[in-house]
Every structure is written in structure tokens, then in C-alpha cells.
């Protein structure tokens, strides 16, 4: 995908080539940032809150690992999706707060 903008993802997801189990789309002031954030679902708060564990990626890096996210990439900001395991279908996350905090 060209001109999509960068995404943020955990290194656990990308380095481990793990499928996405949680993703959200937040507003951003940076035109190069798509606003998408991707997680494999095993990260705890301590891991996610350490900036060394999050990196900037091209969307194609994530798509190479997990093409099942593709239908959701046009979703509006303020939306989040989750799934129970790597083979489940994504559902809208009922606990997502558009301010970027769960629950």
C-alpha cells in the first residue's frame, strides 16, 4: 500500500512474526502517521509503556505478517478491533476508549 503512512506496532508482534490480535486507529496530527497501532495481544502494560518495545513500521511490514487486517484499514479513527486468537474473526472492541486507553 503506497502513501498509507507509518504505523506503530510492538516489536513482539513484528520480530516474532505474530498475527495481530488487537489494533486501534487513533487521530494524529502527523500527516505521515496513519494512526494505526498493532499488538499481538500478549503484551502487558509494562511492555507497552516501554518505548523501546514499540517501533515505527510501514504498513506492508504488518501486512506481510498478517493480511487479515486489510479489510479494517479503512475504518474511522476512534475504532478498535480485537480477536480471541490468531484464527478468530476480528470484532469491534467493546472496551476501547478513543482517547487511547482501554476500559
N, C-alpha and C positions, 0 to 999 in steps of 0.2 A: 504494500500500500504506500503510495507516494504522497507526500505532503500531509501526512496524518498528524505529525507532531510526536514528540517523545512521550514515553510512558514511564512510570516508576513501578518497580517490582522488587520483591525481595530476592536476595542472592540465593536463598534456599530454594526458591522456585526455579530460577534460571540456571544456577550452577548444577542443581540436582536434576534438571530437565523434568521437573514435576508439573503436572497439569494444574491449571487454575481451579481453585475451589471457592475463592471469594474475590470479587472485583467490584470497584465502585468508580463512578465518574463524578469528579468534583469540578467546580468552577475554578478557573485560574486566570490570572492577569497576564500570564506569559503566552504570547501567541504561538510559541514553539512547543508549548506543553499541551498535550491532548486532554489532560485532566484525568486520564485513566490510571488506576492503581490496581496492581495484581498481587495476589497472595496464594500460596499453596494450602493454607488453612491450618498448618501445624505450628505457625509462628506464635509465640507468646508475646505479651506486651513488652517485656524486657528486650526481646529480639527486635521487634518492630521499632521500638523507640531508640535503638542504637543506629545512628545514621550510617555507620559502616556496613550495615546489613541491607541497605536499600541502595539501588543504583538506577541510573537513567538508561533506558533502552529504546531502541527503535521498535515499533510495533511488530515488525516482521520477526524479530527475535522471539517474541512471545508466541506469535502465530506458528512459527516453526516447531514450537514445543506443544502447542495446544490450539488447533484450528477450531475447536468447538466454541471459542469466544467470538468468532467472526460475526454471527448474526446479531450480537448485542452491542457492537461498537458504535452503532448509530443512535444508541439510547441517549436520552436527555441527561444533562448534568443533574446531580442530585439523586441518581438512581444507583442501586447496588444489586448485585446478584450473588447467589451462593448455591452450593450444591453439597449434598451429603458426602459424596465420594467422587472420585475421578470419572466414574462412568455414569453418574446420575445426570439428569437434566437440570439446568440452572432454573432457579426460581427467584422472584424478587425478594430481596432480603427484608424481612419484616422489622428488623431491629436497626436499620440504617437511619442515621441522623445526617441530613445534608450538610451539617457543619463539620462533617468528617469524623464524628465519634459514634461508636456503636452504642445501642441500647439506651 
